[in-house]
Amino acid sequence: MPTTPSSTSSTSSASPAFLVLHGWQNHRPEAHWQHWLADRLTALGHSVTYPQLPDPDTPSLDAWLSELEGLLADFGPAASERVVIAHSLSAVLWLHAAARDLPGVTGPDRVLLVAPPSASVVRSHPEIAGFAPPPLSGLRLPTPTHLVAGDDDPYLPEGAQAAYGTPLGLTADLLPGAAHLDLDAGYGPWPSVLEWCLNPTTRLRVRP
């Protein structure tokens, strides 16, 4: 059986380490692609950290940043590569961490931001309004970053390229019909993201 995804498994220094960060109202259901991914990476012998962030239904930006700082302080010190995969609200969390130069934020070797909700959507929900993205123009991300989103994401009506890609100097991968890349959209097992974790040159694709 794979190691429980919420824990960090030890592995050899030649192996990469992965930090998987969930979004708003996500209690890490087993059917979600992030849980699936954590299980698959762990089964392959990699170090995987998939924590339950504090109060996922009514999150605090400061509390999530504090948790993230602690996670980064102990993230894969002997790993060959350190990879962060952040979905939805945690993708916005990562941008706040970069804007604040959070200790440890320069440590990962690459980052995948999946379906960050737009500023207008975040501000429209009182429970997460405090996560409204920091100013993006001129924000320099300290780590090579890949951005992917559905081309019809209801939480990103402006489109990923306009809302995040262009201001951050990134080219978004837009997946047809993938919506918010969550369980409601059928994600679910997502083989392409596992392939990307193992090979950063992989182009992310919709699920089969």
N, C-alpha and C positions, 0 to 999 in steps of 0.2 A: 504493500500500500504506500502511496506517496506520503511524504511528510505533510502534516497539517499546514495549509497555506499561510496561516497567520503567524507561523514561526519562521525563524531563520535557520536553515540547515547548513552545516559546515561542509566544505568541499575542498578540493585541492586548489593550490594557488594558480593552477593553469586554467581554472574554470571561471566563467563570468558570474557576476552576482546581479540579481534583479530586484528592484523595488517597485511594487505594484500599488498604485494609489487609486482609491475609488471616489465616486462622486456623491452628491447630495442624495439622501434617503437610501443609500446603498448599504445594506447589511450583509454584504458578501454572499448572496445566494449562490448555491452550488451550480445553478444553471447558467450563470452569467459568464461571459467570455473571460473576464479577468480571473475568476475562480478556476475555470477550465485551463487557462494559460498557466496559472501558478502550479496547478497539479501536474501539468505536462512538463514544465521546466524542472520541477522538483524530481519527477520520475526519471528525468535524464541526468540527474545528479548535480544540478546547479543549485546554488544558494538563492533562495527566494524569500523575500519578506513581503507579506501581504497583510498589513495591519488593519484592524478596525479603527478608524479615526474617531475622535470623541464626538458624541452627540450627533450622529449623522443626519438626524431629522431636523435639528435646530443647531447647526454648527456655528462655531465662533471662528472667525479668521485668525485671531490671535492664538486660540487654542490649537488650531490645525497647524499654524506656523511653528508653534512651540513643539508640537509632536513631530513635525517634519524635521526640525533641527536636531532633535534627539535621534531620529532614524538615520539621518545623514552622518551623524557623528560616529556611528557604528556600522556603516554601510560598506561591506566587502573590502576590509582593509588589505586582504591578501589576494583579492580577485584579479584575474587577468583583465577584466573589463567590468565597469559598473553601468548598469542600464536602468533608467527610470521610465515607467509606463504609467501615465496619468490620464484618467478618463474624466470628462465632464467638469465638475466643480474643482477637482484636484488639478486639472490642467490650468485653471485660473489661479489656483493656489500656487502652482509652480511659478507663474508669472509674478505674483506678489513676492515670492521668495527671491526671485532674480532681481526685482526692482529694489528690494531692501538689502540686497547682498547678504542674505541669510548665511550664517556660518555653515559650511559644507556644500553650498549650492554649486560651487565650482568643481566639486569632486567627481560627479558622474562623467562618463565618457560620451554618452549619448542619451537623448531624451525623446520620448514619443508622447506628443500631446494629442489626445483623441477627443474630438467633439467638444471643445470648450464652448459653453453657452455664451451668447453675446451679452454685452453690457446692458442692453435694454431689457433683456429677459431676466438677468440676475437682479437688476434693480426693481423689477416688477414683483418679486417675491420677497416679502418682509423677512422670511426666515434666513435668506442668504444675501440680502441687499448689501451687507457689509463686505461681501466678496467682490463687489463690482471691480472690474479689472483696473489696474493702475494705468497711468498714461503709457501708451505703447510706443508713441513716436519717439525715437531715439533710445528706446530700451534695448540694451545689448544683452542678448542671452549668452551666458558664460559657457554653454555647452552646445555642441552640435545638436540641433533640434529638428525633429520631423513633425509635421502637422498633418493630421488626417481627419476628415469629417465626411458625413453624408452630404450629398448635393441637395437634399431636401430636409435637412435637420430642422424640426419645428422650433428648437431652442436656439437656432442660429439663423434667423430670417435674413440677415444681411449677407449671409454667405461667409464661409470660412476665409476665403481669400481677402475679401474686403474688410472683414472685422478683425482678422488676426494676421493673415499671411502678409499682406502688403505693409502694414505698419511695422511688422517685426522683420521684414526682409526675408520671409519664407515663401516657398511655393507649396500651397496646400495640395495634398492628394484628395480629390473629391470622388467619393464612391457613389455610384448611381443607386438611388433607392435605399440607401443604408440608414437614412433618418438619423437618430441620435446614437446609433451603434450601441444599443442597449437591448434588454430582453424584449421590450415591446417591438423592436425591429427584428427580432429573431437572432440576436447575438448573445447567447448561444456560442457553441464552438465556432472558432474563427481561425482556421488553419493558417491564414496568411500572416496574422500577427505573430504566431509562433515562429514561422519562417523568418520574419523580420528580426525577431529577438536573436535568432541563431546566425543570421546573415544580414547585416545592415544594408546591403545592396538590393535586398528583396523589395519589389514594388508591392505595396499593400493593395489587396483586392477585396471585393465583396466575398462574403461567405458562399460556399457552394449552394 
